[in-house]
């Protein structure tokens, strides 16, 4: 089940990661909207032990996953 009802919900989750998880030292993650229900996630998450690069991990289509019911 998809916990996000909108791209705004997804963006809020992404942009609050640093305040929700103490292990994240820095985040440059950006949600790049590609339509009303489609976005791409880009950027980096920095932890004490290193940096994890997130670069176009794929399009997020909220409506499509809700319609299929596969979250």
PyMOL Python script that loads the backbone (N, CA, C, O; Angstrom):
from pymol import cmd

cmd.read_pdbstr("""\
ATOM      1  N   UNK A   1       0.839  -1.180   0.000  1.00  0.00           N
ATOM      2  CA  UNK A   1       0.000   0.000   0.000  1.00  0.00           C
ATOM      3  C   UNK A   1       0.886   1.246   0.000  1.00  0.00           C
ATOM      4  O   UNK A   1       1.865   1.312   0.744  1.00  0.00           O
ATOM      5  N   UNK A   2       0.555   2.202  -0.807  1.00  0.00           N
ATOM      6  CA  UNK A   2       1.302   3.441  -0.912  1.00  0.00           C
ATOM      7  C   UNK A   2       0.872   4.383   0.221  1.00  0.00           C
ATOM      8  O   UNK A   2      -0.305   4.731   0.313  1.00  0.00           O
ATOM      9  N   UNK A   3       1.817   4.805   1.092  1.00  0.00           N
ATOM     10  CA  UNK A   3       1.440   5.686   2.198  1.00  0.00           C
ATOM     11  C   UNK A   3       1.245   7.139   1.782  1.00  0.00           C
ATOM     12  O   UNK A   3       0.781   7.950   2.583  1.00  0.00           O
ATOM     13  N   UNK A   4       1.589   7.478   0.548  1.00  0.00           N
ATOM     14  CA  UNK A   4       1.506   8.860   0.076  1.00  0.00           C
ATOM     15  C   UNK A   4       0.262   9.059  -0.779  1.00  0.00           C
ATOM     16  O   UNK A   4       0.031   8.315  -1.732  1.00  0.00           O
ATOM     17  N   UNK A   5      -0.532  10.056  -0.439  1.00  0.00           N
ATOM     18  CA  UNK A   5      -1.753  10.342  -1.184  1.00  0.00           C
ATOM     19  C   UNK A   5      -1.520  11.354  -2.300  1.00  0.00           C
ATOM     20  O   UNK A   5      -2.351  11.507  -3.195  1.00  0.00           O
ATOM     21  N   UNK A   6      -0.380  12.044  -2.240  1.00  0.00           N
ATOM     22  CA  UNK A   6      -0.088  13.072  -3.240  1.00  0.00           C
ATOM     23  C   UNK A   6       1.419  13.280  -3.322  1.00  0.00           C
ATOM     24  O   UNK A   6       2.164  12.809  -2.464  1.00  0.00           O
ATOM     25  N   UNK A   7       1.858  13.977  -4.347  1.00  0.00           N
ATOM     26  CA  UNK A   7       3.268  14.326  -4.439  1.00  0.00           C
ATOM     27  C   UNK A   7       3.663  15.264  -3.305  1.00  0.00           C
ATOM     28  O   UNK A   7       4.801  15.227  -2.838  1.00  0.00           O
ATOM     29  N   UNK A   8       2.744  16.091  -2.867  1.00  0.00           N
ATOM     30  CA  UNK A   8       3.029  16.982  -1.738  1.00  0.00           C
ATOM     31  C   UNK A   8       3.342  16.172  -0.481  1.00  0.00           C
ATOM     32  O   UNK A   8       4.250  16.529   0.269  1.00  0.00           O
ATOM     33  N   UNK A   9       2.602  15.086  -0.240  1.00  0.00           N
ATOM     34  CA  UNK A   9       2.883  14.194   0.894  1.00  0.00           C
ATOM     35  C   UNK A   9       4.264  13.568   0.750  1.00  0.00           C
ATOM     36  O   UNK A   9       5.026  13.504   1.714  1.00  0.00           O
ATOM     37  N   UNK A  10       4.585  13.105  -0.458  1.00  0.00           N
ATOM     38  CA  UNK A  10       5.886  12.493  -0.727  1.00  0.00           C
ATOM     39  C   UNK A  10       7.011  13.509  -0.522  1.00  0.00           C
ATOM     40  O   UNK A  10       8.027  13.204   0.103  1.00  0.00           O
ATOM     41  N   UNK A  11       6.820  14.723  -1.058  1.00  0.00           N
ATOM     42  CA  UNK A  11       7.825  15.772  -0.891  1.00  0.00           C
ATOM     43  C   UNK A  11       8.041  16.094   0.583  1.00  0.00           C
ATOM     44  O   UNK A  11       9.183  16.227   1.020  1.00  0.00           O
ATOM     45  N   UNK A  12       6.979  16.219   1.344  1.00  0.00           N
ATOM     46  CA  UNK A  12       7.094  16.509   2.771  1.00  0.00           C
ATOM     47  C   UNK A  12       7.896  15.420   3.470  1.00  0.00           C
ATOM     48  O   UNK A  12       8.743  15.721   4.311  1.00  0.00           O
ATOM     49  N   UNK A  13       7.642  14.160   3.134  1.00  0.00           N
ATOM     50  CA  UNK A  13       8.397  13.056   3.720  1.00  0.00           C
ATOM     51  C   UNK A  13       9.878  13.178   3.388  1.00  0.00           C
ATOM     52  O   UNK A  13      10.722  13.079   4.279  1.00  0.00           O
ATOM     53  N   UNK A  14      10.202  13.391   2.115  1.00  0.00           N
ATOM     54  CA  UNK A  14      11.598  13.486   1.673  1.00  0.00           C
ATOM     55  C   UNK A  14      12.291  14.665   2.342  1.00  0.00           C
ATOM     56  O   UNK A  14      13.409  14.519   2.836  1.00  0.00           O
ATOM     57  N   UNK A  15      11.656  15.820   2.367  1.00  0.00           N
ATOM     58  CA  UNK A  15      12.293  17.030   2.886  1.00  0.00           C
ATOM     59  C   UNK A  15      12.395  17.041   4.407  1.00  0.00           C
ATOM     60  O   UNK A  15      13.108  17.876   4.963  1.00  0.00           O
ATOM     61  N   UNK A  16      11.706  16.145   5.084  1.00  0.00           N
ATOM     62  CA  UNK A  16      11.799  16.040   6.552  1.00  0.00           C
ATOM     63  C   UNK A  16      12.668  14.872   7.018  1.00  0.00           C
ATOM     64  O   UNK A  16      12.791  14.636   8.220  1.00  0.00           O
ATOM     65  N   UNK A  17      13.263  14.150   6.094  1.00  0.00           N
ATOM     66  CA  UNK A  17      14.075  12.990   6.475  1.00  0.00           C
ATOM     67  C   UNK A  17      15.145  13.342   7.501  1.00  0.00           C
ATOM     68  O   UNK A  17      15.320  12.626   8.486  1.00  0.00           O
ATOM     69  N   UNK A  18      15.862  14.442   7.274  1.00  0.00           N
ATOM     70  CA  UNK A  18      16.938  14.840   8.177  1.00  0.00           C
ATOM     71  C   UNK A  18      16.482  15.109   9.594  1.00  0.00           C
ATOM     72  O   UNK A  18      17.217  14.834  10.542  1.00  0.00           O
ATOM     73  N   UNK A  19      15.291  15.638   9.756  1.00  0.00           N
ATOM     74  CA  UNK A  19      14.777  15.909  11.102  1.00  0.00           C
ATOM     75  C   UNK A  19      14.167  14.666  11.743  1.00  0.00           C
ATOM     76  O   UNK A  19      14.007  14.615  12.962  1.00  0.00           O
ATOM     77  N   UNK A  20      13.830  13.680  10.945  1.00  0.00           N
ATOM     78  CA  UNK A  20      13.216  12.460  11.475  1.00  0.00           C
ATOM     79  C   UNK A  20      14.226  11.380  11.828  1.00  0.00           C
ATOM     80  O   UNK A  20      13.971  10.541  12.692  1.00  0.00           O
ATOM     81  N   UNK A  21      15.381  11.402  11.155  1.00  0.00           N
ATOM     82  CA  UNK A  21      16.387  10.354  11.347  1.00  0.00           C
ATOM     83  C   UNK A  21      17.726  10.987  11.699  1.00  0.00           C
ATOM     84  O   UNK A  21      18.368  11.608  10.853  1.00  0.00           O
ATOM     85  N   UNK A  22      18.146  10.826  12.954  1.00  0.00           N
ATOM     86  CA  UNK A  22      19.371  11.453  13.444  1.00  0.00           C
ATOM     87  C   UNK A  22      20.621  10.978  12.697  1.00  0.00           C
ATOM     88  O   UNK A  22      21.624  11.691  12.668  1.00  0.00           O
ATOM     89  N   UNK A  23      20.578   9.809  12.105  1.00  0.00           N
ATOM     90  CA  UNK A  23      21.738   9.272  11.389  1.00  0.00           C
ATOM     91  C   UNK A  23      22.049  10.063  10.115  1.00  0.00           C
ATOM     92  O   UNK A  23      23.168   9.998   9.605  1.00  0.00           O
ATOM     93  N   UNK A  24      21.081  10.801   9.606  1.00  0.00           N
ATOM     94  CA  UNK A  24      21.293  11.604   8.400  1.00  0.00           C
ATOM     95  C   UNK A  24      21.903  12.935   8.810  1.00  0.00           C
ATOM     96  O   UNK A  24      21.283  13.732   9.514  1.00  0.00           O
ATOM     97  N   UNK A  25      23.139  13.160   8.352  1.00  0.00           N
ATOM     98  CA  UNK A  25      23.844  14.405   8.667  1.00  0.00           C
ATOM     99  C   UNK A  25      23.472  15.537   7.712  1.00  0.00           C
ATOM    100  O   UNK A  25      23.411  16.700   8.109  1.00  0.00           O
ATOM    101  N   UNK A  26      23.223  15.183   6.449  1.00  0.00           N
ATOM    102  CA  UNK A  26      22.905  16.204   5.448  1.00  0.00           C
ATOM    103  C   UNK A  26      22.140  15.545   4.313  1.00  0.00           C
ATOM    104  O   UNK A  26      22.400  14.396   3.956  1.00  0.00           O
ATOM    105  N   UNK A  27      21.207  16.274   3.758  1.00  0.00           N
ATOM    106  CA  UNK A  27      20.437  15.779   2.622  1.00  0.00           C
ATOM    107  C   UNK A  27      20.365  16.862   1.550  1.00  0.00           C
ATOM    108  O   UNK A  27      20.098  18.029   1.837  1.00  0.00           O
ATOM    109  N   UNK A  28      20.611  16.445   0.304  1.00  0.00           N
ATOM    110  CA  UNK A  28      20.406  17.348  -0.828  1.00  0.00           C
ATOM    111  C   UNK A  28      19.330  16.779  -1.746  1.00  0.00           C
ATOM    112  O   UNK A  28      19.240  17.154  -2.915  1.00  0.00           O
ATOM    113  N   UNK A  29      18.517  15.874  -1.212  1.00  0.00           N
ATOM    114  CA  UNK A  29      17.477  15.245  -2.019  1.00  0.00           C
ATOM    115  C   UNK A  29      16.473  16.280  -2.529  1.00  0.00           C
ATOM    116  O   UNK A  29      16.046  17.174  -1.799  1.00  0.00           O
ATOM    117  N   UNK A  30      16.120  16.133  -3.779  1.00  0.00           N
ATOM    118  CA  UNK A  30      15.158  17.019  -4.422  1.00  0.00           C
ATOM    119  C   UNK A  30      14.151  16.165  -5.186  1.00  0.00           C
ATOM    120  O   UNK A  30      14.527  15.256  -5.926  1.00  0.00           O
ATOM    121  N   UNK A  31      12.898  16.463  -5.003  1.00  0.00           N
ATOM    122  CA  UNK A  31      11.831  15.819  -5.757  1.00  0.00           C
ATOM    123  C   UNK A  31      11.583  16.685  -6.989  1.00  0.00           C
ATOM    124  O   UNK A  31      11.175  17.841  -6.877  1.00  0.00           O
ATOM    125  N   UNK A  32      11.833  16.113  -8.161  1.00  0.00           N
ATOM    126  CA  UNK A  32      11.658  16.835  -9.418  1.00  0.00           C
ATOM    127  C   UNK A  32      10.336  16.383 -10.029  1.00  0.00           C
ATOM    128  O   UNK A  32      10.214  15.255 -10.505  1.00  0.00           O
ATOM    129  N   UNK A  33       9.367  17.263 -10.011  1.00  0.00           N
ATOM    130  CA  UNK A  33       8.045  16.922 -10.553  1.00  0.00           C
ATOM    131  C   UNK A  33       8.099  16.800 -12.069  1.00  0.00           C
ATOM    132  O   UNK A  33       8.706  17.620 -12.759  1.00  0.00           O
ATOM    133  N   UNK A  34       7.453  15.763 -12.560  1.00  0.00           N
ATOM    134  CA  UNK A  34       7.354  15.530 -14.004  1.00  0.00           C
ATOM    135  C   UNK A  34       5.900  15.485 -14.465  1.00  0.00           C
ATOM    136  O   UNK A  34       5.617  15.154 -15.617  1.00  0.00           O
ATOM    137  N   UNK A  35       5.008  15.811 -13.585  1.00  0.00           N
ATOM    138  CA  UNK A  35       3.583  15.812 -13.879  1.00  0.00           C
ATOM    139  C   UNK A  35       2.821  15.910 -12.574  1.00  0.00           C
ATOM    140  O   UNK A  35       3.417  16.068 -11.508  1.00  0.00           O
ATOM    141  N   UNK A  36       1.520  15.817 -12.656  1.00  0.00           N
ATOM    142  CA  UNK A  36       0.683  15.945 -11.458  1.00  0.00           C
ATOM    143  C   UNK A  36       0.911  14.820 -10.461  1.00  0.00           C
ATOM    144  O   UNK A  36       0.753  15.015  -9.256  1.00  0.00           O
ATOM    145  N   UNK A  37       1.284  13.642 -10.958  1.00  0.00           N
ATOM    146  CA  UNK A  37       1.462  12.484 -10.071  1.00  0.00           C
ATOM    147  C   UNK A  37       2.797  11.782 -10.274  1.00  0.00           C
ATOM    148  O   UNK A  37       3.016  10.707  -9.716  1.00  0.00           O
ATOM    149  N   UNK A  38       3.683  12.363 -11.055  1.00  0.00           N
ATOM    150  CA  UNK A  38       4.951  11.707 -11.376  1.00  0.00           C
ATOM    151  C   UNK A  38       6.117  12.599 -10.966  1.00  0.00           C
ATOM    152  O   UNK A  38       6.090  13.808 -11.196  1.00  0.00           O
ATOM    153  N   UNK A  39       7.145  11.999 -10.354  1.00  0.00           N
ATOM    154  CA  UNK A  39       8.333  12.745  -9.944  1.00  0.00           C
ATOM    155  C   UNK A  39       9.558  11.838 -10.000  1.00  0.00           C
ATOM    156  O   UNK A  39       9.449  10.613 -10.051  1.00  0.00           O
ATOM    157  N   UNK A  40      10.724  12.477  -9.990  1.00  0.00           N
ATOM    158  CA  UNK A  40      12.007  11.787  -9.931  1.00  0.00           C
ATOM    159  C   UNK A  40      12.733  12.301  -8.698  1.00  0.00           C
ATOM    160  O   UNK A  40      12.656  13.488  -8.382  1.00  0.00           O
ATOM    161  N   UNK A  41      13.440  11.415  -7.996  1.00  0.00           N
ATOM    162  CA  UNK A  41      14.185  11.791  -6.796  1.00  0.00           C
ATOM    163  C   UNK A  41      15.673  11.832  -7.120  1.00  0.00           C
ATOM    164  O   UNK A  41      16.225  10.878  -7.667  1.00  0.00           O
ATOM    165  N   UNK A  42      16.320  12.956  -6.775  1.00  0.00           N
ATOM    166  CA  UNK A  42      17.751  13.131  -7.024  1.00  0.00           C
ATOM    167  C   UNK A  42      18.413  13.731  -5.793  1.00  0.00           C
ATOM    168  O   UNK A  42      17.772  14.427  -5.005  1.00  0.00           O
ATOM    169  N   UNK A  43      19.704  13.453  -5.639  1.00  0.00           N
ATOM    170  CA  UNK A  43      20.467  14.099  -4.581  1.00  0.00           C
ATOM    171  C   UNK A  43      21.304  13.111  -3.804  1.00  0.00           C
ATOM    172  O   UNK A  43      21.567  11.995  -4.253  1.00  0.00           O
ATOM    173  N   UNK A  44      21.721  13.551  -2.617  1.00  0.00           N
ATOM    174  CA  UNK A  44      22.578  12.740  -1.764  1.00  0.00           C
ATOM    175  C   UNK A  44      22.072  12.756  -0.333  1.00  0.00           C
ATOM    176  O   UNK A  44      21.467  13.725   0.126  1.00  0.00           O
ATOM    177  N   UNK A  45      22.335  11.666   0.352  1.00  0.00           N
ATOM    178  CA  UNK A  45      22.150  11.594   1.797  1.00  0.00           C
ATOM    179  C   UNK A  45      23.532  11.364   2.387  1.00  0.00           C
ATOM    180  O   UNK A  45      24.253  10.465   1.955  1.00  0.00           O
ATOM    181  N   UNK A  46      23.901  12.170   3.370  1.00  0.00           N
ATOM    182  CA  UNK A  46      25.209  12.025   4.011  1.00  0.00           C
ATOM    183  C   UNK A  46      25.024  11.494   5.430  1.00  0.00           C
ATOM    184  O   UNK A  46      24.246  12.029   6.219  1.00  0.00           O
ATOM    185  N   UNK A  47      25.757  10.436   5.727  1.00  0.00           N
ATOM    186  CA  UNK A  47      25.745   9.812   7.044  1.00  0.00           C
ATOM    187  C   UNK A  47      27.137   9.940   7.646  1.00  0.00           C
ATOM    188  O   UNK A  47      28.069  10.332   6.944  1.00  0.00           O
ATOM    189  N   UNK A  48      27.302   9.623   8.919  1.00  0.00           N
ATOM    190  CA  UNK A  48      28.626   9.649   9.555  1.00  0.00           C
ATOM    191  C   UNK A  48      29.618   8.760   8.812  1.00  0.00           C
ATOM    192  O   UNK A  48      30.793   9.107   8.694  1.00  0.00           O
ATOM    193  N   UNK A  49      29.161   7.635   8.320  1.00  0.00           N
ATOM    194  CA  UNK A  49      30.036   6.655   7.690  1.00  0.00           C
ATOM    195  C   UNK A  49      30.202   6.864   6.189  1.00  0.00           C
ATOM    196  O   UNK A  49      30.905   6.090   5.540  1.00  0.00           O
ATOM    197  N   UNK A  50      29.577   7.886   5.627  1.00  0.00           N
ATOM    198  CA  UNK A  50      29.741   8.122   4.198  1.00  0.00           C
ATOM    199  C   UNK A  50      28.504   8.743   3.569  1.00  0.00           C
ATOM    200  O   UNK A  50      27.541   9.096   4.249  1.00  0.00           O
ATOM    201  N   UNK A  51      28.564   8.864   2.266  1.00  0.00           N
ATOM    202  CA  UNK A  51      27.495   9.508   1.505  1.00  0.00           C
ATOM    203  C   UNK A  51      26.846   8.499   0.572  1.00  0.00           C
ATOM    204  O   UNK A  51      27.528   7.684  -0.050  1.00  0.00           O
ATOM    205  N   UNK A  52      25.540   8.559   0.481  1.00  0.00           N
ATOM    206  CA  UNK A  52      24.785   7.700  -0.411  1.00  0.00           C
ATOM    207  C   UNK A  52      24.196   8.580  -1.498  1.00  0.00           C
ATOM    208  O   UNK A  52      23.427   9.498  -1.212  1.00  0.00           O
ATOM    209  N   UNK A  53      24.550   8.305  -2.730  1.00  0.00           N
ATOM    210  CA  UNK A  53      24.076   9.094  -3.862  1.00  0.00           C
ATOM    211  C   UNK A  53      22.760   8.532  -4.379  1.00  0.00           C
ATOM    212  O   UNK A  53      22.638   7.334  -4.632  1.00  0.00           O
ATOM    213  N   UNK A  54      21.797   9.398  -4.528  1.00  0.00           N
ATOM    214  CA  UNK A  54      20.517   9.043  -5.124  1.00  0.00           C
ATOM    215  C   UNK A  54      20.414   9.855  -6.405  1.00  0.00           C
ATOM    216  O   UNK A  54      20.364  11.084  -6.359  1.00  0.00           O
ATOM    217  N   UNK A  55      20.382   9.186  -7.531  1.00  0.00           N
ATOM    218  CA  UNK A  55      20.310   9.896  -8.801  1.00  0.00           C
ATOM    219  C   UNK A  55      19.335   9.216  -9.724  1.00  0.00           C
ATOM    220  O   UNK A  55      19.600   8.129 -10.239  1.00  0.00           O
ATOM    221  N   UNK A  56      18.216   9.855  -9.931  1.00  0.00           N
ATOM    222  CA  UNK A  56      17.178   9.346 -10.809  1.00  0.00           C
ATOM    223  C   UNK A  56      16.905   7.854 -10.572  1.00  0.00           C
ATOM    224  O   UNK A  56      17.098   7.018 -11.455  1.00  0.00           O
ATOM    225  N   UNK A  57      16.459   7.558  -9.378  1.00  0.00           N
ATOM    226  CA  UNK A  57      16.187   6.168  -9.054  1.00  0.00           C
ATOM    227  C   UNK A  57      14.962   5.635  -9.773  1.00  0.00           C
ATOM    228  O   UNK A  57      14.618   4.459  -9.655  1.00  0.00           O
ATOM    229  N   UNK A  58      14.317   6.502 -10.507  1.00  0.00           N
ATOM    230  CA  UNK A  58      13.137   6.078 -11.261  1.00  0.00           C
ATOM    231  C   UNK A  58      11.984   7.009 -10.999  1.00  0.00           C
ATOM    232  O   UNK A  58      11.948   7.718  -9.993  1.00  0.00           O
ATOM    233  N   UNK A  59      11.071   7.000 -11.888  1.00  0.00           N
ATOM    234  CA  UNK A  59       9.903   7.855 -11.752  1.00  0.00           C
ATOM    235  C   UNK A  59       8.962   7.281 -10.706  1.00  0.00           C
ATOM    236  O   UNK A  59       8.751   6.071 -10.636  1.00  0.00           O
ATOM    237  N   UNK A  60       8.418   8.143  -9.920  1.00  0.00           N
ATOM    238  CA  UNK A  60       7.427   7.774  -8.918  1.00  0.00           C
ATOM    239  C   UNK A  60       6.081   8.219  -9.467  1.00  0.00           C
ATOM    240  O   UNK A  60       5.847   9.412  -9.654  1.00  0.00           O
ATOM    241  N   UNK A  61       5.210   7.277  -9.721  1.00  0.00           N
ATOM    242  CA  UNK A  61       3.888   7.601 -10.256  1.00  0.00           C
ATOM    243  C   UNK A  61       2.862   7.189  -9.216  1.00  0.00           C
ATOM    244  O   UNK A  61       2.473   6.023  -9.142  1.00  0.00           O
ATOM    245  N   UNK A  62       2.424   8.152  -8.413  1.00  0.00           N
ATOM    246  CA  UNK A  62       1.523   7.849  -7.305  1.00  0.00           C
ATOM    247  C   UNK A  62       0.187   7.298  -7.763  1.00  0.00           C
ATOM    248  O   UNK A  62      -0.302   6.324  -7.190  1.00  0.00           O
ATOM    249  N   UNK A  63      -0.408   7.885  -8.765  1.00  0.00           N
ATOM    250  CA  UNK A  63      -1.717   7.429  -9.210  1.00  0.00           C
ATOM    251  C   UNK A  63      -1.639   6.037  -9.806  1.00  0.00           C
ATOM    252  O   UNK A  63      -2.535   5.221  -9.588  1.00  0.00           O
ATOM    253  N   UNK A  64      -0.610   5.760 -10.536  1.00  0.00           N
ATOM    254  CA  UNK A  64      -0.473   4.455 -11.172  1.00  0.00           C
ATOM    255  C   UNK A  64      -0.366   3.344 -10.130  1.00  0.00           C
ATOM    256  O   UNK A  64      -1.022   2.309 -10.252  1.00  0.00           O
ATOM    257  N   UNK A  65       0.467   3.559  -9.098  1.00  0.00           N
ATOM    258  CA  UNK A  65       0.605   2.520  -8.085  1.00  0.00           C
ATOM    259  C   UNK A  65      -0.666   2.372  -7.261  1.00  0.00           C
ATOM    260  O   UNK A  65      -0.974   1.266  -6.818  1.00  0.00           O
ATOM    261  N   UNK A  66      -1.415   3.453  -7.041  1.00  0.00           N
ATOM    262  CA  UNK A  66      -2.683   3.353  -6.305  1.00  0.00           C
ATOM    263  C   UNK A  66      -3.717   2.611  -7.115  1.00  0.00           C
ATOM    264  O   UNK A  66      -4.473   1.806  -6.571  1.00  0.00           O
ATOM    265  N   UNK A  67      -3.762   2.873  -8.428  1.00  0.00           N
ATOM    266  CA  UNK A  67      -4.726   2.195  -9.290  1.00  0.00           C
ATOM    267  C   UNK A  67      -4.486   0.697  -9.324  1.00  0.00           C
ATOM    268  O   UNK A  67      -5.437  -0.085  -9.334  1.00  0.00           O
ATOM    269  N   UNK A  68      -3.232   0.292  -9.342  1.00  0.00           N
ATOM    270  CA  UNK A  68      -2.893  -1.136  -9.391  1.00  0.00           C
ATOM    271  C   UNK A  68      -3.016  -1.788  -8.030  1.00  0.00           C
ATOM    272  O   UNK A  68      -3.161  -3.005  -7.919  1.00  0.00           O
ATOM    273  N   UNK A  69      -2.954  -0.947  -6.974  1.00  0.00           N
ATOM    274  CA  UNK A  69      -3.047  -1.508  -5.645  1.00  0.00           C
ATOM    275  C   UNK A  69      -1.762  -2.141  -5.154  1.00  0.00           C
ATOM    276  O   UNK A  69      -1.775  -2.902  -4.187  1.00  0.00           O
ATOM    277  N   UNK A  70      -0.620  -1.827  -5.828  1.00  0.00           N
ATOM    278  CA  UNK A  70       0.631  -2.455  -5.411  1.00  0.00           C
ATOM    279  C   UNK A  70       1.489  -1.526  -4.564  1.00  0.00           C
ATOM    280  O   UNK A  70       2.646  -1.835  -4.281  1.00  0.00           O
ATOM    281  N   UNK A  71       0.920  -0.371  -4.150  1.00  0.00           N
ATOM    282  CA  UNK A  71       1.563   0.550  -3.227  1.00  0.00           C
ATOM    283  C   UNK A  71       2.807   1.023  -3.723  1.00  0.00           C
ATOM    284  O   UNK A  71       3.476   1.813  -3.056  1.00  0.00           O
TER     285      UNK A  71
END
""", "prot")
cmd.dss("prot")
cmd.show_as("cartoon", "prot")
cmd.util.cbc("prot")
cmd.orient("prot")
